Amino acid sequence: MATVELRFSALPEHVRTARLVAAAVARRAGVDEAVLDEVRLAVGEACTRAVGLHQSHGVQAPVRVVLVEEEKQFSIEVGDEAPHGKGTGGAVGQPSLALADEAEPEGEDAMGLAVISGLVDDMEVTADETGGLIKMSWPTAPATLLP
């Protein structure tokens, strides 16, 4: 299991770098080329959301992105340290349930979660008063040996 961890200041200009790194690591992990654009877009949305939450709550801590390559799947976790009230996790297709008790699930925040859920088959959102985490995963192709 290989892991890459990024931490970056909550500034919009760093989101592009996170997207590029995520796509490169996903490609190396064996994620299908046809899915790499979805990986890039999902990471961009999740990082943009985390940056926005940090900025709106005055959080100085960095945004965290963890990329994990496992045997049959590649997963990405995007974490923020913004307070989210009493909300707890949900499943893909239910972003409003994932953050039902929060003050933020309106406007751009809800739209970002909806976009991510449309791009990722396996997504989990958790949040509490110490921060939030979006975990996304994609299947990887088995390594093929050349003749």
Secondary structure, 3 states (H helix, E strand, C coil): CEEEEEEECCCHHHHHHHHHHHHHHHHHHCCCHHHHHHHHHHHHHHHHHHHHHHHHHCCCCCEEEEEEECCCEEEEEEEECCCCCCCCCEECCCHHHHCCCCCCCCHHHHHHHHHHHHHCCEEEEEEECCEEEEEEEEECCCCCCCC
